[in-house]
Amino acid sequence: MLETSNAVARHDSHQFQYGVGADYAFLEPGKFLGLTPSIYGDFHGVARDGGHVDTYAGGLALRTVTKDGSWSPYVGAGVGIYGGSVRDNFGGRYVNRIGGKVFAGIDAPCGLFLQFFYDGAGDIRKAHTGGPGLELGIRF
């Protein structure tokens, strides 16, 4: 039987991460400076040992145009309002800040996409409210 060697490692090894998001392109692709503007909403959370670090975000994003019916890479960035909620042994804290995200991915001809992102708005009392991630999604 293997166990983690100290309290910090043990604490960090008992965590569950989750997230969900939505992105809505409100103009026809490519009609705004050759880019696709959209509004987005994201939620990312980490739960561990009865506490949590959650990030809620909403904002505006721009991304390069993808081509329908073919494999198409893209890049983009967004800025918005990010709320961070932390609950731990010291109680709960909530902070709203301006934050952002950058992302790169590839659209498949079937409507699926794979995307790497980095998002967040800094730290709330040493609890990081964002970071890197990889997501699989569908465009419709």
C-alpha positions as CSV (number, residue, x, y, z in Angstrom):
1,M,0.0,0.0,0.0
2,L,1.3,3.4,-1.0
3,E,0.4,6.6,0.8
4,T,1.3,10.2,0.3
5,S,4.1,11.4,2.5
6,N,2.9,14.6,4.1
7,A,-0.3,16.5,5.0
8,V,0.0,18.9,2.0
9,A,0.4,16.0,-0.5
10,R,-2.3,14.0,1.1
11,H,-4.7,17.1,1.0
12,D,-3.9,17.8,-2.6
13,S,-4.3,14.1,-3.7
14,H,-8.0,14.0,-2.5
15,Q,-9.5,16.4,-5.0
16,F,-12.1,16.4,-7.7
17,Q,-12.1,18.9,-10.6
18,Y,-15.0,19.8,-12.8
19,G,-16.2,22.4,-15.2
20,V,-18.9,23.5,-17.6
21,G,-19.3,26.3,-20.1
22,A,-21.2,27.8,-22.9
23,D,-20.2,30.1,-25.8
24,Y,-22.7,31.9,-28.1
25,A,-21.5,33.6,-31.3
26,F,-23.8,36.5,-31.8
27,L,-22.6,37.7,-35.2
28,E,-22.0,35.7,-38.4
29,P,-18.4,34.2,-38.3
30,G,-15.8,36.5,-39.9
31,K,-18.1,39.6,-40.0
32,F,-16.2,41.5,-37.2
33,L,-12.6,42.2,-38.4
34,G,-12.4,38.7,-39.8
35,L,-13.1,37.2,-36.3
36,T,-16.0,35.6,-34.5
37,P,-17.2,37.5,-31.5
38,S,-19.1,35.7,-28.8
39,I,-20.4,35.9,-25.2
40,Y,-19.3,33.1,-22.8
41,G,-20.1,31.8,-19.4
42,D,-17.8,29.3,-17.6
43,F,-17.8,27.5,-14.3
44,H,-14.8,25.6,-13.0
45,G,-14.5,24.0,-9.6
46,V,-12.2,22.0,-7.4
47,A,-13.7,20.1,-4.4
48,R,-11.6,18.5,-1.7
49,D,-11.9,17.5,1.9
50,G,-15.2,19.3,2.5
51,G,-14.1,22.6,0.9
52,H,-14.1,24.1,-2.6
53,V,-12.5,26.6,-4.9
54,D,-15.1,27.7,-7.6
55,T,-14.7,30.2,-10.4
56,Y,-17.7,31.7,-12.2
57,A,-17.0,33.8,-15.4
58,G,-18.9,35.7,-18.0
59,G,-17.6,37.9,-20.8
60,L,-16.8,38.7,-24.4
61,A,-14.5,36.6,-26.6
62,L,-13.0,36.8,-30.1
63,R,-11.7,33.9,-32.0
64,T,-10.4,33.2,-35.5
65,V,-12.9,31.9,-38.0
66,T,-13.3,28.2,-38.6
67,K,-14.2,26.6,-41.9
68,D,-17.4,24.5,-41.9
69,G,-17.0,20.9,-43.0
70,S,-13.2,20.6,-42.5
71,W,-10.7,20.2,-39.7
72,S,-10.0,23.8,-38.6
73,P,-7.6,25.1,-35.9
74,Y,-8.4,28.3,-34.1
75,V,-7.2,30.7,-31.4
76,G,-8.9,33.3,-29.3
77,A,-9.1,35.3,-26.1
78,G,-11.8,36.7,-23.9
79,V,-12.2,39.2,-21.0
80,G,-15.0,39.4,-18.5
81,I,-16.1,39.4,-14.9
82,Y,-14.7,36.5,-12.8
83,G,-16.1,35.5,-9.4
84,G,-14.1,33.3,-7.1
85,S,-15.6,31.4,-4.2
86,V,-13.3,29.7,-1.6
87,R,-14.5,27.6,1.3
88,D,-12.0,26.0,3.6
89,N,-11.1,25.6,7.3
90,F,-11.0,29.4,7.7
91,G,-14.5,30.0,6.4
92,G,-15.7,31.3,3.0
93,R,-14.6,34.2,0.8
94,Y,-16.0,35.5,-2.4
95,V,-14.3,38.0,-4.8
96,N,-15.3,39.5,-8.1
97,R,-12.5,40.7,-10.5
98,I,-11.9,41.4,-14.1
99,G,-10.3,38.3,-15.6
100,G,-9.7,36.6,-18.9
101,K,-8.9,33.6,-20.9
102,V,-6.9,32.5,-23.9
103,F,-7.6,29.4,-25.8
104,A,-6.6,27.3,-28.9
105,G,-8.3,24.3,-30.4
106,I,-9.4,22.4,-33.4
107,D,-12.9,22.0,-34.8
108,A,-13.8,18.6,-36.4
109,P,-16.1,18.3,-39.4
110,C,-18.7,16.5,-37.2
111,G,-19.1,19.6,-34.9
112,L,-16.9,18.3,-32.1
113,F,-14.0,20.4,-30.9
114,L,-11.0,19.9,-28.7
115,Q,-9.7,23.0,-26.9
116,F,-6.8,23.9,-24.6
117,F,-7.4,27.0,-22.4
118,Y,-5.9,29.1,-19.6
119,D,-8.3,31.3,-17.6
120,G,-8.7,33.0,-14.3
121,A,-8.5,36.2,-12.3
122,G,-5.7,35.7,-9.9
123,D,-5.7,34.3,-6.4
124,I,-8.1,34.6,-3.5
125,R,-6.0,34.3,-0.3
126,K,-3.6,31.8,-1.9
127,A,-6.3,29.8,-3.6
128,H,-5.9,30.0,-7.4
129,T,-9.2,30.7,-9.2
130,G,-8.3,29.5,-12.6
131,G,-5.6,27.8,-14.6
132,P,-5.0,25.5,-17.6
133,G,-7.5,23.0,-18.9
134,L,-8.5,20.8,-21.8
135,E,-12.1,20.4,-22.9
136,L,-14.1,18.5,-25.4
137,G,-17.3,20.0,-26.7
138,I,-19.8,20.3,-29.5
139,R,-20.8,23.2,-31.7
140,F,-24.4,23.4,-32.8
